[in-house]
Amino acid sequence: MRDRNAELLGKTDVKKALITLSIPATIGMLVNASYNLFDSLFVGWGEGELAIGGLTLAFPVQLVVMAVALMIGVGGASVFSRAYGRGDTEAMHNTINTAVRIGVFSGILISVLGLLFLTPMLEFFGATSDNIGFAQDYLGIILFGVTFQAMSMILNNFTRAEGRAKIAMLAMVIGTGLNIILDPIFIFDWGLGLGVQGAAIATVISQVTSFSFIAYHTLDEDSKLKITLTKFFKVDMGALKDIIKIGLPTFARNSLGALLAILILRMIEFYSIPGEISTNQAIYGVINRVIMFIYMPGFGLVQGLSPIAGYNFGAKNWQRLVDVITFASYILVAYFIGGFLFIQFGAGLIFDVFSASNDPEFIENGSRTFRIMSMGFALISFQVLSGSIYQAFGYAKRAMFISTSRQFILFLPAVFIFTRIYALDGLWYTFIFVDTVSGAIGLTMLLYEIRALKKASDLMPVLNT
């Protein structure tokens, strides 16, 4: 007899199923993004705008952690969902246990390398004498929590893949809620007065707590994630290959994001007036934090979509796939249009909130930059949706193309052309170009897949006669 999670993924009305899985995922993604957002906000209030620039220099490393964790989590969850749809318990068991082992090994490796090369790494990222101390204080502590952060993200994806979206949401809500409570206590002088280091300590404590919660629930009797800790150093190479194959596009997207963050920080350093480098890095840091927060509901929707798409692809329920993808498309497009309007009308207020000193240069230049960067924002929805669908289906090459088109194929040549013509403003104009073109590519590929699914659905009655 199929369990209630299989019923939700394969039988429940697609609108209800998508909303049921997406709302917890969206809330979870929002609170997860709040870690960096509130760290930057409280640090800006407590230490000033230059300290935000210090936190910005940690962003490439945080993206690398996210790249590895999501490669394992998203790739593993896709393999797990399709095995779940087929009823293949052996593949389910091998996938989760391989993911856990590789996640632990990867987290430890990133921590060790980051701590060994901390200062030269930050200098390479473009740190200045004004903000490198803040960056060292923050990242030097954050690196100790990398394994817990990575494992929490991995288990979160698997928990959603088995249909337990509320557990995944609660894990992130608990961690972020604790971080928001601890941040002011650890940062401000009326509390422990630890400044940037306090923000990092609060974040690590919160990540450990979030991991502990979701790890506890993956081991309970209701979970389909049968994790075994015996023979911990034994890895199923077949499962690892499948995980990496599907998760590689996610790794590419986020690791390329890390490389682009470094490139952007270096270009800010190169094209800025010497006295404005640290301020412009802080502006980029605020935009990055806020725009990631705005992205999260869209990512939450496709995370809710992924287990439905993977399960029904495995079960060959083609018409159900068409229905859920179409419904998700309408929601996602509407949301990203709303996000664009929010940035256009609210950019000034956003930078005013982050500036404790009400620095007019920081607020004016920051809001202007944010408005320029967001001009192609509405079209991102198509790229996000098409990439998620290809990963859920196991189409690794197509997913890889979608992932790399915006951040590599288009961005790299465009940024050198635009900055050559418009200097620093050209850096921001590049975002308009790549968002527009990559969005159009995503829309074209999405329409192709919908037509293919409709054709497969029409053939099913004929093949079954």
Number of C-alpha atoms within 10 A of each C-alpha: 4 8 7 12 15 19 12 18 25 23 14 14 13 22 12 12 20 26 16 16 28 27 19 25 32 24 20 28 25 24 25 23 21 25 26 26 22 18 24 29 22 22 29 25 19 19 18 18 28 22 26 31 30 30 29 28 30 24 22 22 24 20 20 20 26 23 25 26 31 26 27 36 32 31 32 32 35 29 30 29 30 26 21 24 20 16 15 13 15 10 17 22 18 22 30 27 23 23 28 22 17 18 26 16 12 18 22 18 12 19 20 14 11 18 17 12 10 16 17 10 16 23 13 12 22 23 26 17 10 15 24 22 16 26 26 21 18 23 24 19 21 26 25 20 20 27 24 23 26 27 29 26 29 27 29 30 26 30 25 24 33 20 25 21 24 18 20 29 26 20 26 32 21 19 27 27 16 19 28 21 12 19 26 25 19 21 26 20 12 9 13 12 15 18 24 31 22 25 31 29 22 26 26 22 17 26 30 18 22 27 24 16 18 22 18 9 18 21 14 11 9 9 14 21 24 16 18 13 9 7 7 12 11 10 17 14 11 12 22 20 12 18 26 21 21 28 29 25 29 30 26 22 23 25 22 21 21 22 18 17 23 21 16 20 26 18 20 23 21 14 15 17 10 9 8 15 24 27 23 24 30 28 25 22 26 27 23 18 21 21 19 18 20 20 21 21 22 27 22 21 25 29 28 26 27 30 31 30 31 29 28 25 22 21 16 17 18 22 18 21 24 20 15 19 24 14 13 22 19 11 13 23 18 12 17 22 16 14 18 19 16 14 23 16 12 14 21 18 12 18 24 18 14 23 18 17 13 13 13 12 12 20 21 14 15 23 23 13 20 25 20 17 21 22 20 21 22 21 24 25 25 24 25 22 26 27 24 24 24 24 28 31 22 23 14 22 15 16 26 22 17 27 27 20 20 25 23 19 15 18 21 15 11 19 23 15 15 18 18 12 11 12 18 19 16 17 24 22 21 22 22 17 20 23 26 17 18 26 24 16 18 24 20 14 17 22 14 11 16 18 12 14 20 16 13 15 18 13 12 14 9 8 7 6 5
